[in-house]
Amino acid sequence: CCEVIHKILRLDTVLEQMQEVNKKGRENFRSGCDKVLLGCTVLTRYNNKTYRIDNISWEKHPTDSFESINGTSMTFIEYFEGLYNRTVRDWQQPLLVCMATLGEMSPGVPVSSEPVFLIPELCYMTGLSEEHMANSNLMKAIGDHIRQESAMRSPTWIEFSNMMKDNAEIQDELKSWNLKFSYI
């Protein structure tokens, strides 16, 4: 049995969303950001992971230091440049706070109770914004794609199954989880 789940990935970053909130009203900036961002799921393309925004740490910035796994002190800027080759342009942006959930655990890696701090300009929004949901043409197009007839879904499943079977990286990941599939 297979279930289709869709996730909408957007091109706008969390920092861009924060700048939009700022344009709408400076006096309510922090509460506006909380309203728009808290609970949202974001994608970090440097490691292809999703995180839920639990809080915004207005007192922390990319220039702040933290202790790495090997015990050395480094800034968030140094960390992302060194590990992911990502340059942080806005050094004054606050950091996003995300707590690990069971769905975010990797096999063999213990869950930490420590928060994960993310840089807004490196996080991409997912899902539909209020503006997207108000656009009836967009919602109809999304609905047409999501609610396909079974005659259209079957070839897609076969193509997906073949891709999983033929991709060595996918096969290695499945083996690490001790998973096997019967392919179509």
DAFEN-V28673 format. One record per helix or strand of 3 or more residues. SS is the DSSP state (alpha for helix, beta for strand). FROM is the first residue (numbers start at 1). TO is the last residue. If there is no record, write none. Layout:
ss->SS from->FROM to->TO
ss->SS from->FROM to->TO
This chain:
ss->beta from->9 to->13
ss->alpha from->14 to->24
ss->alpha from->26 to->37
ss->beta from->41 to->44
ss->beta from->49 to->52
ss->beta from->55 to->61
ss->beta from->65 to->67
ss->beta from->73 to->75
ss->alpha from->76 to->84
ss->beta from->94 to->98
ss->alpha from->102 to->104
ss->beta from->116 to->119
ss->alpha from->120 to->122
ss->beta from->123 to->126
ss->alpha from->130 to->134
ss->alpha from->136 to->146
ss->alpha from->150 to->166
ss->alpha from->168 to->176
